[in-house]
Amino acid sequence: MFGIIRKKKKEGPARGLSSAARSPSSDREPTDFERRVESALDRVRPYLQRDGGNVELVQVAGNSVKLRLVGHCVGCPSSQMTLQFGIERVLREEIPEIGEIIASW
């Protein structure tokens, strides 16, 4: 999976902000940091979606992010590995200044 994600970066994924990136009670535009997080998550999403899962950006606080795995990722025995060695790795490569990455189950 990791080699595939690295290759996908060169191809340039479709960019777009998920509704989870914005606070439901706020109409504000996402920050540059939030856009960068969403962009990095967009690199991983196709691989999660292929198996019926996905990842949502729940909250950004400073340089820390809270993520939620959804769909078939919920309850999957590999979900912790996916988060730690797939999603977190990509986020840290793309955004070196990112702080804590918190899983919201």
TATA-V21638 format. One line per field, one symbol per residue. phi: phi as a letter, one per 30 degrees, with the letter a starting at -180 (. if undefined). psi: psi as a letter, one per 30 degrees, with the letter a starting at -180 (. if undefined). burial: I if it has 24 or more other ideal C-beta (glycine too) atoms within 12 Angstrom, else O. Layout:
phi->???
psi->???
burial->???
//
This chain:
phi->.dddddddeddiddclcddddcdecbcddddedddddddddddceedddecicabcddabbiccbccbdbidddiddcdddeddccddddedddbeddcdccdcc
psi->eeeeeeeeeefjlkkkklfffkkfgkglkkleeeeeeeeeefefeeeeeeggalkkjekkjbgkkklkklbffkfkfgeeeeeefdeeeeeeeeifgkbkjkkj.
burial->OOOOIOOIOOOOOOOOOIOIIOOOOOOOOIOOIIOIIIIIIIIIIOIIOOOOIIIIIIIIOOOOIIIIIIOOIIOOOOIOOIIOOIIIIIIOOIIOOIOOIOIOO
//
